[in-house]
Amino acid sequence: MIDQTATRLSDQARVLYDAVEFEPHKRQEEILVSDARFLLVTGGFQSGKSVTAGKKFLRELPRDVARAKADPAKFTFPLIYWLVAADYARTLYEFNYIRTDMGKLNLLHKASSVVNPGEIHIRGTRNPKAPVIAIVKTKSASDITTLSQESPVGIIICEASQLGLEAYWRIQERVSPRQAWLFMAGTMEGSLGWYPALHDEWATGLVPDAASFELPTYSNLALFPGGESDPEIERMKREFDEEFYNERVLGVPMPPQGLVIKDFRYTLHVKDVKYVPGHPVNMWIDPGYRRTGSVIAAHVFGEGTEDPYVTLIDEVYTRDRIDEEIIEICQAKPWWKDVPEGRHAVDIYAMQHHGRLPIAETWRVKAGINLHSHKVRDVNEGTAVLKRFLRPHPVTKEPMIAIAPHLKGLLSELGACLNPLTNKRAVYTWDVDINGETTGKTPRDRFNDSIKATIYGLIDRFGYVNAEFNKVRNTQRFSRAKQTRRTNRRRNSQAKS
C-alpha cells in the first residue's frame, strides 16, 4: 500500500541527503516522500528531473539492501539497478549524479568513464575492501533485446517520453520477478504518445501502487530563485502560447483540443498484437482523395459471437502513391497470403469512375481482390461505431479492438504521436473557437484516412450501433459483375412500378 500519510522525508533519507549536500525543494520532496512503487514525473525543462532521479536511487538503496537481507532466498548480492533511456547518451546525467553521490559517501568502489554502456559498483561500507552490494548499469532501449535476462531491484527511465511503448512493456516485464520499483521522468513532447497518457492514468489514484507528479521549471530555485514569480518565468509566460508554456515549463500534458475520438486511450488500446498466420486478413481501405491514403490490415476473432475482438495488425499509410503502387506494397507484406480469405471494405466512392478506372476495379484486376462498401449515412454515426469498439466492456474492462504500436498513421490521427509522413501533429479534430469550444456539427475532414478506413471495415462487418451490433454480419462478398446484376434487378423493379 502507498503511504498516503507521508508528508516529509524519513530520518534515514534526510541523513543521506545531508551527507551529499542536497536540500530538496518542495516539489522534489513531494516526489521523494512517495512510497508508490511506480512513479512518473512530467517535468518542465531544467526542472531538476535528473537530480530527482538520482536522489530517488539514494533513498531506495538502503531500503532495498534491508529487503534483500530479510529475504536471502529471493535476492542475491550485488543488487542490480538499471538506468534506461532511448540511447546511452540520455543516461549520462543520472549516471553522473549517482556516481558523485556514492563518491561523497565514500561507497564508490569503481565506475566506468563512459555510459555506452556504463557501470557503477557500490560498496556496503566505507572500507575499500568491503564487498560490492550494488551495481548500477546503463541500458539502451534502441535494442530492446538487451532489456532481458537480469531482474533488477530498481529501474530509472531517463527521458522516458523518448522511449517507445515496446521498450516500456519490456521494462515492466523485468520489474515483476523481484517486485522492483520504477521511476520515470521526462519532458512532454507535444503531449503525444504513451507517456502523457500514463501520466493522466496514474494521476487518478486508481492504479494500485502508482502515482504521477509534475515538476515545473520554476521549481528549480537554483536557476530561477524567484520561483513562479521569477522574471524569466514571467517572460516565458508572456512569450509562449499557453499550450507550449504548460507542456515545456509546467510539465503538464496538453492533449490536442477538439479531439473527435476522445474514447481512445494509449495504454488501453495499444497492444502487442501481431499477424496470426493462417487467420483471415481483412483489408479496410480509404484511398485518400487528396494526398494521403490508408490500408488497414485487420484480424476479426469471435465470428458470430456476442464478444467479437478486432486486432489492427498493420497499416500501409502513404502519400502521393497510385493504386497500383499501394497494391504492390500490400502484396509484399507477409500477411498477404491470408488476404483472399478475408473480407475487404472501401470508401463507397472507390466504386465510381471519377474520370478513371474505379479504384475497386483496379484492386479486382491487379490483385484479384473484391472490395465492397456501405455508404456511411453520417460521419458521426461512423465514428460512433469506432467509439463503441474502443469502449471497455463493463465486466472485462477490455475494449473490443486493439491497435499494434507501429500503426503510426492511425495513432497520429487519434492524437497519440506525430504524423509519420510529416513528423508534425496531425490529429482528427473538430473546429475549435478561441475559447477552446468545438463548433459545427461535423468534424474537419482531414487527418482521418486510417480512422475512416477502420470505420468502413467495422461498419461492413458489424453494421451500425444497434441491438445486433455485436454480431459479425455475414455480408456477401461480390464482384463488379454481381453488383451490376443486382443493380439491374433494382432498376427493372423500379421501372415496373
N, C-alpha and C positions, 0 to 999 in steps of 0.2 A: 504494500500500500504506500502511496505517496504521503509523506508527512506534510499535511496541509497547514500545520501549525508552525512550521519552521519559518522564523522571520529574521534570524541572524545566523551568522557563521558559528559553527561549533568551536569550542576552545581549541581542539586539535588543529582545525583548519586555520584559525587565527594565528596560532603559534607558527605554523608553516609559512603563512603569508608574511608575517612579520620578519621571519628569517630571510626571506628573499626580497624584502623591502617592497612589498606590494600592498597597496591600500585600495581595495575595490571601491568604485563609485557605486551609487545607489542602484543603477540599472544592472551593473555586473553582479552585485551582491544578490539581487533578486534571482538571478540565474544560478549563481553558485550555491545558494542555500537549498535549491530544489532537490528533492530526493527522487524525482521521476527518473526512471531507468532510461527513458528515451527523451532526449532534449533536442529541440530545434530552435535555432536563433536566426532570425532575419535581421540583418544589420545594414545601417547606412554606411557609406564609405568612411574609412578611417575611424570607425566607431570602437575599435578595440576587440574585434571578433577573435583574432588570433591570440591575443593576450588572454582573453577569457577562456579559450580552449586550452591553453597551456596550464592555466590555473585550475581548470576542471580536472585535468590529469593529476595535478599536485594534490588536490583534495581527495581524489579517489584512491591513489596509490596505497596509503596505509590501511584504508578500509579493505581494499582487495587482498592485501597481504594477510590481514586478520582473518578474512573469509577463507582464504586458501589454507591457512594453518588449522582452522577449525574443521576442514573437510579434506584431509590429505588424499582420500580415495578419488576425489573428483578433480583436484588441482595438483599440478606439478610445477616446481620452480625450475627455471625462471618463468615468471608470468609474462605472457606475450601481449603487447599492445600494438595497434595499427594506427598509422596516420595515412588516410586515404584521400586522394584527390584525382581529378581528371588526368593529371600528369604529375610527375615527381616534383617539378618546379613549384607547384602550388602548395606543397607541404613544407616549404622552406621556413616560413615564419614560425609555425607551430613547432617544428623541429628545433629551431634555434632557441625559442623560449623555454622549452623543456630542458634542453641541454644546459642552458645558462642557469636555470633554477637548480638543477642537480649539482652543478658545479658550486653554486653558493652554499648548498647544504653539505658539500664535501661527500656526496654519494655517487659522483660520476666515476665510473670505472674506466670507460672509454667511449668515444663517439666518433663516427666517421666524419670526414671533412666534406663529404658530398651527400646529396639526398637521392641520388638516382642509381641504385637505392641507397638508403642510409639506415644506420642503426645506432641506438643509444643504449649502453649497458649500464645498469644501475645496481650499486651495492646495497646490502641491507644495513650496513653501519659505515661509520667513517674510517674504519680500519681498512687500509689499502688491500689487505689480504682477505677481506670478508668476501663471501660468495656473492655472485650476481643473483639478484632476486627478480629482476625485471628487464625486459628488452623491448624497446620501442622501435618498430620497423616502419619505414615508409613504403607505401604501395601505390602503384599507378593503375587507375581504372581503365586506362587505354587498352589494357589486356586483362579482361575480367577473369581469365583462367588463373591469374596469379592470386585472385581473391578466394583461395581454397586451401585445403589441407590443414592449416592450423585453426585453432579455436581460441581467439583472443579473449581476454577478460575485459577489455575496453577498446572501443574504436572511436576515433575522432575523424570526421569527414571535413576536410578543408575545402572552402569554396564549394559547398555542397550543391549550390544551384547549377554548377557547371557539370555535374555528374549525370550520366544517363540513368534512366529508370532501371535498366537491366543490372547495372552495377549496384544500385541501391538494393535490388532484390537479392543479389548475391551476398551483399553485406548482411542483410537480415538473416540469411541462412547461417552465417558464421556466428551470430550473437547467441544462437539458441543453445549449443552444447554446454556452455558454462554460464548461461544467463548473463552475458556481458552487457555492460552499459554502452550507450551510443550517444555521442554528442555531435551535432551537425550545426555548422554556421555558414551562412552565405549571403551575398548581396543579391537583391532582386534583379532579374534580367527581363524587364518587360512584364513581370508578374505572370509569366507563362511557364507551363510545364508542371512536373510532379511536385517540385519543392514548395512553391507557394500554396498549391492545393493541400499538401500535407500540413503546412503551417496552419491553414484555416481549420483543418480537421482536428488537429491536436489542440488547437486553441479552445475548442468547445468544452474540453474537460471530460468528454465522454469516452475517450480512448484510454483504456487502462494503462497506467504507469507511463503516460506520455504527456508532455507539456511543450508549448511553444512560447517564445518570447521575441520581443522586438528591441533592438539595441540601436537607438538613433545616433547619428553622427555627433550631435551636440552633447551626448553623454560623456564623450571623451574630453574631460576638462583640461587635460594637459595641452590639447590643441585648441580647445575652444573654452577658455576659462569663464566666459560669461554664460555658459550653458545654452539653453534655448534662446536666451536674450543676447547672446554673443553677436557683435556687429556683423561678423562674417556669416553667421547663420541667418541673421535678418536679411542680409544682402541676397543670399541664395533664395530665401523665401520670396523675395520680390522678383528676382530674375527668372527663376524656374517656373514652369507651369505646375499646377497643383499635382498632377499625376506623377511627373518626374520628381518633384520635391518629396512626395510621400514615399516613393519607391527608393530613391537614391540617398535621401537624407534621413527620413524617419524609419526606413526599413519596413514599411507597411505594404503588403501586396495590394496592387490595384488592378483587378481584373478588368478587361475591356468593357466599356459601357455599352448598353443596348444589346447584350448577347441574346441571340434568338434561342439557342439550345441551352438554357440555364440548368437543365437536369444533368448535364454531363459533369462527372467528377473524375479527374485523372486517376486518383488512387483506387476508385471503384471500378471503372470501366476499361482501363488499360491493363491487359493481362498478357501473359506469355503464351498466347495461343498460336498454333502453328498449323501448317498444311498437314492433313492426315491422308497419306497415300491410300488410294482405293475408295475414298469417300467423295461423292459428287461435289464438284466445284461449280458454284453459280457465279456468273459474271453480271454485275449490275453497272450500267454504263450511263454516264452523262457525257455526250460528245463534246460539249463546250463550244458554243457558237461564237465566242469572242476569240480568246487566245488559248485558254486552258480547258482541259477535259480530264475525265477520270474514269477509270475502270476499277471497280472494287471486286475482289475475289472473296467469296464467302462460302462457308460451310453452314448447313442447316441441320441440326440434330433434333431428335424427338418428333419425327414426322407423324402428323395426325394426332398428337397428344395435346393435353392441356398445358404442357410446360415445354414448349419448343425453346431451343437455345441456338443463337446465331453467333458465329465467330467470323470476324472480318480479318482474313489472314494475309492479304496482300493488296497492293494498290499500284496501278500504273497511272501516275499523275504527270501529265505532260503539258507542254505549251508549244504552239506552232508546229504540231505534228499532223500529218494527213492520216486518214483512216487506215490506209494500208500499212503505214509505219507502226501505228499503235497495235494493229493485229500482229505484226511480226514480233513486237516486244512481248506481247502476251503468249505467242506460240513458243517463245524461248523460255518461258517460265516452267519450273518443274511440275507445277500443278496443272499444266495444260492437258496432260493425258487424261485427267478426270473431268475436263470441261464437257465432253459430249454427254456425260450422264447428268449434268446439271440443268437448271432452268435459268434462262437469261433474260434480263429486263433492260429496257432502254427508254429514254425520253420518247414520248409519242411523236414528236416532230422528226425523229430519225426515220419514220416511215414515209415522210414526204420528200418531194424531189428537191425543192429549193434551187432549181436550175441545174441539178446534177443528179447522179445516181443516188437514190436514198441510202443513208448510212446503213440501215438494217440490211439492205440488199447487198451492199459491199461486204458485210460480215458473212452473209449467206454464201456469196460467190467465192470470196477469198479464203474464208476459214471454215466453211461448211457448218456454220452456227446459225440457228434460227433465233432471232430476237423477238420478243413480244412486249407489249406495253399496255398501260392503262392510263387514260387521261387523268391527271391529278386534278380533282374537282376544284380544289382551293389550296393555296400554298400553306395556309395554317392547318388544314386537315392533314396535309402531308407531313408537316413537322410534328403533328400530334401523334402520328404513328411511330416516328423515331423516338419521341419522348416516352411513349408507352413502353418501348423496349428498354430504354435507359432506366426506367423507374424500378427501384428494388422491389422484389417480391415481399409481401407483408410478413411471410413466415421465414423464408430462407435468407432474406435481406440481400439477395443477389439479383442483379439485373438479368434480362433475357438476351443481352448482347455483350460481346467482349471485343475489344479492338487491340490488334497487335501493335506494339510500340513503334514499329517502323513505318506505320501509315501516316507519314508526316503531313501529307496534303490534307487528309481528313482532320487530323489533330489540330492543324493550324486553323482550319475553318471553325473548329469548336473552341478556339481560344487557348489551346494548350501549348503551342510552340510557334516559332516563326515559320513563315511560308517557305517550303524547301526550294521553290523556284526563284524567289526574290530575296530571301533572307530578311524579310520585313514582316511586320504584323499584318495579317490579312484575315480578318475574322468575320463570320456571318453575323450581321447585326441589323438592328432596326435603326432608322434615323433617330437621332437624339438632339433635343433642343439645348439651349445654352444652360438650362437648369439640370441637365442630365436625364430628362424625362423622354421616354420613347414617344415617337409621333407616327401617325399613319396607321393604316390597317394591315399592311403587308410589309415584311422586311425588305431591305435593299437586296436586289437580285444580283449579288456579287459575292465572291469568296465563298461559294457554296457548291462547287462542282462535285466533290466527293460526298457531301451531305445529300445532294439531290440524287446522286447515283444510288446511295444507300436507301433513300426513301422509295425510289422506283422499285427496287428489289423487294423491300418489305411489303409494299402495297401489293405487288404482284403475287407474293407468296402468302400473305396473311390478310389482305384486304384492309379496310379502314377500321378504326376503333369502334367496335360494336359487340354485341353479345357473342358472336362467333370469332372474335378477333384472335384468340389464342390458337385456333386450329389452322394448321397448314392447309391452304387451299390447293386442291388438285386441279390447278389451272392447266388446260390443254395447251401444249406447245403446238404452234402451227407455222407452216411455211407461208411464203407470199402467195402461193397458188391457193392454199386453203383460205387465206384471207379474202382472196378475190371471189371464190365461190360463195363464201358466207355473205360478202357484201352484195353480190348479185341477187342472192335469195332475198335479202332485206329490201333491195331496190324493187324487185318484182312484186313483193308483198305490198309495198307502199303504192306501186302503180295500180294494182288491182283495187286497192281500197279507194 
